[in-house]
């Protein structure tokens, strides 16, 4: 049986989810060798970290594209369409290409007796598509960890590490230094890495790996830096410094102090690459940063009331989110819509969100891993001060967003967060309800 159409192909790919998570390179390497190692034929930027990988990828992709390159972008997970994971010049892989390549990969796996997981399949698909479609650069986001992640078969021109924190403890452990060690393996022999790592133990592991493979290591706050000049809900401006080089008044539509750091990493990497590729210049950096988009990350959907979507799904992400909301928005009351996965540190996340929330709506995205709204409400009640907050449970995300909009006054802020799956369903409900916003929702979508 072949994959004859788009629906068959998606059903086959999503069916691979049942194979779970496999941390290891053997199967992916075997399939990629079969196709001539396409991942080694396109210069690559490789990005690992706990939070900020996708935003940093969006920044550097946009810079490279505005320097005149055809840029392959691989990120996970997707918000609405599987094809979001595999983009060329911010255009989703065509359905016809997805069908053809999926059939070729499936047949190769059968002949080689080499099964792939859902994530591994996507990695092979991306590398094969980018090479055959003529990408001149790839920007590749690590899925989980780094050392044993299926993407770690590249030899990157530059590696970026935007943050190290606790997440995916079942696979990576609960020690930040140990997690950093796993992620540091994207640093290859004689390579170059730009890192924003605040924890001393974590940075020690990054530096150790760099020494082991004789790689050049540049650290945010020491070798390069950035300072925010101003921030509004529509965007922010920063000044960047790297050695004697200063770029003032860099603008970006992505908001939050953490996005200044992510943009600075992309900027530093671009300057480094520009030393060998002169088309990656200041103009490309300025335009690339200004036009970069990454939906679902402090995404402002509307004003009066503010409606903000953010996919924060771990304690570090939630802390950065709450800091940004306090710094950038003015509102009377925050109405929180939260759906969280049960394998996350729910109590720590709720502890960070509670002081900001005036009214709380717990919901559940359509995911097996999602915690029930009732259990979230019960866990919230264990938090000090929780009894002073009105709490509701709503079965579906779209219904919870609609309820929040009923409750909100024009001076309030609705924040939807807790998981990328929660944000994805909220976005879909808003896309289908064209009355939900006061300006075009498309303002936050990727633009080619």
C-alpha positions as CSV (number, residue, x, y, z in Angstrom):
1,X,0.0,0.0,0.0
2,X,1.3,3.4,-0.9
3,X,0.5,6.9,0.5
4,X,-1.8,7.9,-2.3
5,X,-3.0,11.3,-1.0
6,X,-2.6,13.9,1.7
7,X,-5.0,12.5,4.2
8,X,-3.3,9.0,4.0
9,X,0.0,10.7,4.5
10,X,-1.1,12.6,7.6
11,X,-2.7,9.6,9.0
12,X,0.5,7.6,8.6
13,X,2.7,10.3,10.1
14,X,0.4,10.9,13.1
15,X,0.1,7.1,13.6
16,X,3.8,7.1,14.3
17,X,3.1,8.9,17.6
18,X,2.3,5.5,19.1
19,X,6.0,4.6,18.8
20,X,6.8,7.1,21.6
21,X,10.1,9.0,22.1
22,X,13.4,7.4,21.2
23,X,16.5,9.2,22.3
24,X,19.2,7.9,20.0
25,X,20.7,8.5,16.6
26,X,21.0,5.0,15.0
27,X,17.8,4.8,13.1
28,X,17.8,8.4,11.9
29,X,21.4,8.1,10.8
30,X,20.7,4.9,8.8
31,X,17.8,6.5,6.9
32,X,19.8,9.7,6.3
33,X,22.8,7.7,5.0
34,X,20.4,5.9,2.6
35,X,19.4,9.3,1.1
36,X,23.1,10.5,0.9
37,X,23.2,12.4,4.2
38,X,21.3,15.5,3.0
39,X,21.8,17.1,6.4
40,X,25.5,17.5,5.6
41,X,25.0,19.2,2.3
42,X,23.4,22.5,3.5
43,X,25.2,24.9,5.9
44,X,23.3,24.8,9.2
45,X,22.5,26.8,12.3
46,X,21.6,24.4,15.2
47,X,19.7,25.6,18.2
48,X,19.2,23.8,21.6
49,X,17.8,25.1,24.9
50,X,15.0,24.9,27.3
51,X,13.0,28.0,26.2
52,X,13.5,30.4,23.4
53,X,14.6,27.9,20.7
54,X,11.8,28.7,18.3
55,X,12.0,32.4,18.7
56,X,15.7,32.4,18.2
57,X,15.3,30.2,15.1
58,X,12.7,32.7,13.8
59,X,15.2,35.6,14.2
60,X,18.2,33.9,12.6
61,X,16.0,32.5,9.8
62,X,14.6,35.9,9.0
63,X,18.1,37.4,8.9
64,X,19.5,34.8,6.6
65,X,16.4,35.1,4.3
66,X,16.8,38.9,4.1
67,X,20.4,38.3,3.2
68,X,19.1,36.7,0.1
69,X,19.2,33.0,1.1
70,X,16.7,30.1,0.7
71,X,16.3,29.0,4.3
72,X,15.0,25.7,5.5
73,X,13.4,26.0,9.0
74,X,12.7,22.9,11.1
75,X,10.9,23.5,14.4
76,X,8.6,21.6,16.7
77,X,5.8,21.3,17.7
78,X,3.4,22.8,15.3
79,X,0.4,25.0,16.2
80,X,-2.2,24.0,13.6
81,X,-0.7,22.2,10.6
82,X,2.0,19.5,10.6
83,X,3.7,21.3,7.7
84,X,4.6,24.2,9.9
85,X,7.5,22.0,11.1
86,X,9.1,22.0,7.7
87,X,9.2,25.4,6.0
88,X,11.4,26.9,3.2
89,X,11.5,30.6,3.2
90,X,8.7,30.6,5.7
91,X,6.4,28.7,3.2
92,X,5.0,25.4,4.4
93,X,6.2,22.3,2.6
94,X,3.7,21.7,-0.2
95,X,1.3,18.9,0.2
96,X,2.6,17.2,-2.9
97,X,6.1,17.2,-1.6
98,X,5.0,15.9,1.8
99,X,3.2,13.0,0.1
100,X,6.1,12.1,-2.2
101,X,8.9,12.3,0.4
102,X,6.8,10.5,3.1
103,X,6.3,7.6,0.8
104,X,10.0,7.5,-0.1
105,X,11.0,7.6,3.6
106,X,8.4,5.0,4.6
107,X,9.5,2.6,1.8
108,X,13.2,3.1,2.7
109,X,12.5,2.4,6.4
110,X,10.7,-0.8,5.4
111,X,13.5,-2.0,3.1
112,X,16.1,-1.2,5.7
113,X,14.0,-2.7,8.6
114,X,14.5,0.7,10.4
115,X,11.4,2.1,12.1
116,X,11.2,5.8,12.9
117,X,9.4,7.6,15.6
118,X,7.1,10.5,14.8
119,X,9.8,13.0,15.6
120,X,12.5,11.1,13.7
121,X,10.4,10.9,10.6
122,X,9.9,14.7,10.7
123,X,13.7,15.2,11.0
124,X,14.5,13.0,8.0
125,X,11.6,14.6,6.0
126,X,13.0,18.1,6.7
127,X,16.6,17.4,5.8
128,X,15.6,15.6,2.6
129,X,13.2,18.3,1.5
130,X,15.5,21.2,2.3
131,X,18.4,19.6,0.3
132,X,16.2,18.6,-2.7
133,X,14.4,22.0,-2.8
134,X,17.6,23.9,-2.9
135,X,18.0,25.5,0.5
136,X,21.2,27.5,0.9
137,X,20.9,27.5,4.7
138,X,19.1,25.4,7.3
139,X,18.0,26.5,10.7
140,X,17.3,23.4,12.8
141,X,15.7,23.4,16.3
142,X,16.6,20.5,18.6
143,X,13.5,18.5,19.8
144,X,14.6,17.2,23.2
145,X,18.0,17.5,24.8
146,X,20.8,17.5,22.3
147,X,23.2,14.7,22.5
148,X,20.8,12.0,21.5
149,X,18.3,14.2,19.6
150,X,17.6,13.1,16.0
151,X,18.7,16.5,14.7
152,X,22.2,16.1,16.2
153,X,23.5,14.5,13.0
154,X,24.3,17.9,11.5
155,X,27.7,19.7,11.6
156,X,26.6,23.2,12.2
157,X,28.4,26.4,11.1
158,X,27.2,27.9,14.3
159,X,25.3,26.6,17.4
160,X,22.9,28.7,19.6
161,X,21.8,28.0,23.1
162,X,19.2,30.6,24.3
163,X,18.5,29.1,27.7
164,X,19.0,26.2,30.1
165,X,16.4,25.2,32.7
166,X,14.3,22.4,34.0
167,X,11.9,20.6,31.6
168,X,11.3,17.1,30.4
169,X,12.6,15.7,33.6
170,X,11.6,12.2,32.8
171,X,14.1,12.2,29.9
172,X,16.7,14.7,30.9
173,X,16.7,14.6,34.7
174,X,16.2,17.3,37.2
175,X,19.7,18.7,37.4
176,X,20.3,21.9,35.4
177,X,24.0,21.1,35.0
178,X,23.2,17.6,33.7
179,X,20.7,19.1,31.3
180,X,23.2,21.6,30.1
181,X,25.7,18.7,29.4
182,X,23.1,16.9,27.2
183,X,22.3,20.1,25.3
184,X,26.0,21.0,24.9
185,X,26.6,18.2,22.5
186,X,25.3,20.2,19.6
187,X,28.7,21.9,19.9
188,X,30.9,20.2,17.4
189,X,34.7,20.0,16.8
190,X,36.2,23.4,15.9
191,X,32.7,24.8,15.9
192,X,31.3,28.1,17.2
193,X,28.6,28.6,19.8
194,X,26.7,31.6,21.2
195,X,25.0,31.0,24.5
196,X,22.8,32.7,27.1
197,X,23.2,30.5,30.1
198,X,22.7,32.2,33.5
199,X,23.2,29.2,35.8
200,X,26.9,28.9,36.8
201,X,26.8,25.1,36.8
202,X,25.1,24.9,33.5
203,X,27.5,27.3,31.9
204,X,30.4,25.3,33.3
205,X,29.2,22.3,31.3
206,X,28.8,24.3,28.1
207,X,32.3,25.7,28.5
208,X,33.7,22.2,29.2
209,X,32.2,20.8,26.1
210,X,33.5,23.8,24.1
211,X,37.0,23.1,25.4
212,X,36.8,19.4,24.7
213,X,36.1,19.9,21.0
214,X,38.1,23.1,20.7
215,X,35.1,25.2,19.8
216,X,34.8,29.0,20.1
217,X,32.3,30.0,22.8
218,X,30.7,33.4,23.1
219,X,28.5,34.2,26.1
220,X,25.7,36.8,26.4
221,X,26.5,39.4,29.0
222,X,30.3,38.9,28.6
223,X,31.3,38.7,24.9
224,X,28.2,40.4,23.5
225,X,25.2,42.1,25.1
226,X,21.9,44.0,24.4
227,X,19.9,46.5,26.2
228,X,16.2,47.3,25.7
229,X,15.5,50.9,24.8
230,X,11.7,50.7,24.9
231,X,8.9,48.2,24.7
232,X,5.2,48.4,23.8
233,X,2.6,45.8,23.1
234,X,3.4,46.3,19.4
235,X,7.1,45.7,19.6
236,X,10.4,46.7,21.2
237,X,13.7,48.3,20.4
238,X,17.2,47.4,21.6
239,X,20.8,48.4,21.3
240,X,23.3,45.6,20.6
241,X,27.1,45.4,21.4
242,X,29.7,42.9,20.4
243,X,33.3,44.0,20.9
244,X,33.7,47.2,19.0
245,X,30.6,46.7,17.0
246,X,27.4,48.5,18.1
247,X,24.1,48.3,16.4
248,X,21.6,50.8,17.9
249,X,17.9,51.0,17.5
250,X,17.3,47.4,16.4
251,X,13.5,46.7,16.3
252,X,11.5,43.6,16.7
253,X,7.8,42.7,16.9
254,X,8.5,39.9,19.4
255,X,8.1,41.4,22.9
256,X,9.5,40.5,26.3
257,X,13.0,40.9,27.9
258,X,13.7,37.3,26.9
259,X,13.2,38.2,23.3
260,X,15.9,40.8,23.5
261,X,18.3,38.0,24.6
262,X,17.1,35.7,21.8
263,X,17.4,38.5,19.2
264,X,20.9,39.3,20.5
265,X,22.0,35.6,20.0
266,X,20.7,35.7,16.5
267,X,22.4,39.1,15.9
268,X,25.8,37.9,17.3
269,X,25.6,34.7,15.2
270,X,24.8,36.7,12.1
271,X,27.7,39.1,12.6
272,X,30.0,36.0,13.0
273,X,28.7,34.5,9.8
274,X,28.9,37.8,8.0
275,X,32.7,37.6,8.4
276,X,32.7,34.8,5.8
277,X,29.4,35.6,4.0
278,X,29.3,39.4,3.4
279,X,25.7,39.4,2.3
280,X,24.8,38.7,5.9
281,X,25.2,42.4,6.8
282,X,23.7,45.0,9.0
283,X,20.8,45.7,6.7
284,X,19.9,42.0,6.7
285,X,20.1,41.9,10.5
286,X,17.9,45.0,10.9
287,X,15.3,43.9,8.5
288,X,15.4,40.3,9.7
289,X,14.9,41.1,13.3
290,X,12.1,43.6,12.5
291,X,10.1,41.3,10.4
292,X,10.6,38.0,12.3
293,X,7.3,36.5,13.5
294,X,6.7,33.6,15.9
295,X,3.0,32.9,16.6
296,X,1.9,32.0,20.1
297,X,4.7,33.7,22.0
298,X,3.4,36.8,23.7
299,X,1.2,37.1,20.7
300,X,-1.2,40.1,20.9
301,X,-4.5,39.2,19.3
302,X,-6.5,42.3,20.3
303,X,-6.8,45.3,22.5
304,X,-9.7,46.6,24.6
305,X,-9.5,44.1,26.2
306,X,-6.1,42.8,25.5
307,X,-6.0,39.2,24.4
308,X,-2.6,37.6,24.6
309,X,-1.5,34.1,23.7
310,X,1.7,32.6,25.1
311,X,2.9,29.0,25.0
312,X,4.8,29.1,28.3
313,X,4.8,25.4,29.5
314,X,7.5,25.2,32.2
315,X,8.4,27.3,35.3
316,X,11.1,29.4,33.5
317,X,8.8,30.2,30.6
318,X,6.0,31.2,33.0
319,X,8.3,33.5,35.0
320,X,9.5,35.2,31.8
321,X,5.8,35.5,30.7
322,X,4.6,37.1,33.9
323,X,7.6,39.5,34.0
324,X,6.8,40.6,30.4
325,X,3.1,41.1,31.1
326,X,3.8,43.3,34.1
327,X,6.4,45.4,32.2
328,X,4.6,45.9,28.9
329,X,0.8,45.9,29.5
330,X,-1.5,48.2,31.5
331,X,-4.7,46.6,32.6
332,X,-7.2,46.6,35.5
333,X,-7.7,42.8,35.8
334,X,-6.0,39.8,34.3
335,X,-8.3,36.9,33.3
336,X,-6.2,33.8,33.0
337,X,-7.1,30.9,30.7
338,X,-4.8,28.0,31.5
339,X,-4.5,24.4,30.2
340,X,-1.4,22.5,31.4
341,X,0.0,19.1,30.7
342,X,0.0,16.7,33.7
343,X,3.7,15.8,33.3
344,X,4.7,19.4,33.9
345,X,5.6,21.0,37.3
346,X,2.0,22.2,37.6
347,X,2.3,23.6,41.2
348,X,5.4,25.7,40.4
349,X,3.7,27.1,37.3
350,X,0.5,28.0,39.2
351,X,2.6,29.6,42.0
352,X,4.1,31.9,39.4
353,X,0.8,32.7,37.6
354,X,-1.4,33.2,40.7
355,X,-0.2,36.7,41.8
356,X,-1.0,38.1,38.3
357,X,-4.5,36.5,37.9
358,X,-7.7,38.2,39.0
359,X,-10.0,35.6,37.5
360,X,-9.0,32.0,36.5
361,X,-10.5,29.7,33.9
362,X,-8.9,26.2,33.8
363,X,-9.4,24.2,30.6
364,X,-8.1,21.2,28.9
365,X,-6.7,20.9,25.3
366,X,-7.5,17.8,23.4
367,X,-4.4,15.9,24.4
368,X,-4.0,12.7,26.4
369,X,-1.3,14.3,28.5
370,X,-3.4,17.3,29.5
371,X,-4.4,17.7,33.2
372,X,-8.1,17.9,33.9
373,X,-9.5,21.4,34.7
374,X,-10.9,20.0,38.0
375,X,-7.5,18.7,39.1
376,X,-5.9,22.0,38.2
377,X,-8.5,23.9,40.3
378,X,-7.9,21.5,43.2
379,X,-4.1,22.0,43.0
380,X,-4.6,25.8,42.8
381,X,-6.5,25.7,46.1
382,X,-3.3,24.5,47.8
383,X,-1.6,27.7,46.9
384,X,-1.5,30.6,49.5
385,X,-3.9,33.3,48.5
386,X,-5.8,31.2,46.1
387,X,-9.1,31.5,47.9
388,X,-9.4,35.2,46.9
389,X,-9.5,34.4,43.2
390,X,-12.7,33.4,41.3
391,X,-12.0,30.1,39.6
392,X,-14.0,28.3,36.9
393,X,-13.5,25.1,35.0
394,X,-14.4,24.9,31.3
395,X,-14.2,21.7,29.3
396,X,-12.8,23.0,26.0
397,X,-10.2,25.7,25.2
398,X,-12.4,27.5,22.7
399,X,-15.2,27.7,25.2
400,X,-12.9,29.0,27.9
401,X,-11.6,31.8,25.6
402,X,-15.2,32.7,24.8
403,X,-16.1,32.7,28.5
404,X,-13.1,35.0,29.2
405,X,-14.3,37.4,26.6
406,X,-17.7,37.5,28.2
407,X,-16.1,38.3,31.5
408,X,-13.6,40.9,30.3
409,X,-14.1,44.6,30.4
410,X,-12.3,46.8,27.9
411,X,-9.6,47.6,30.5
412,X,-8.8,44.0,31.3
413,X,-6.3,41.6,29.8
414,X,-7.0,38.0,28.9
415,X,-4.0,35.7,29.0
416,X,-4.1,32.2,27.4
417,X,-1.2,30.0,28.4
418,X,0.1,26.8,30.0
419,X,0.9,24.7,26.9
420,X,1.5,25.1,23.2
421,X,-1.5,22.8,22.7
422,X,-3.7,25.2,24.7
423,X,-2.5,28.2,22.6
424,X,-2.9,26.2,19.4
425,X,-6.6,25.5,20.1
426,X,-7.2,29.1,21.2
427,X,-5.7,30.4,18.0
428,X,-7.9,28.0,15.9
429,X,-11.0,29.2,17.8
430,X,-10.1,32.8,17.2
431,X,-9.3,32.3,13.5
432,X,-12.7,30.9,13.1
433,X,-14.3,33.8,15.0
434,X,-13.4,36.9,12.9
435,X,-15.1,39.2,15.5
436,X,-12.5,38.3,18.1
437,X,-10.0,41.0,17.3
438,X,-9.8,44.7,16.5
439,X,-7.1,44.3,13.9
440,X,-6.1,41.5,11.5
441,X,-5.0,38.3,13.2
442,X,-2.6,37.8,10.2
443,X,-0.3,40.5,11.7
444,X,1.3,37.7,13.8
445,X,1.6,35.1,11.1
446,X,4.9,34.3,9.3
447,X,5.4,36.3,6.2
448,X,7.6,35.2,3.3
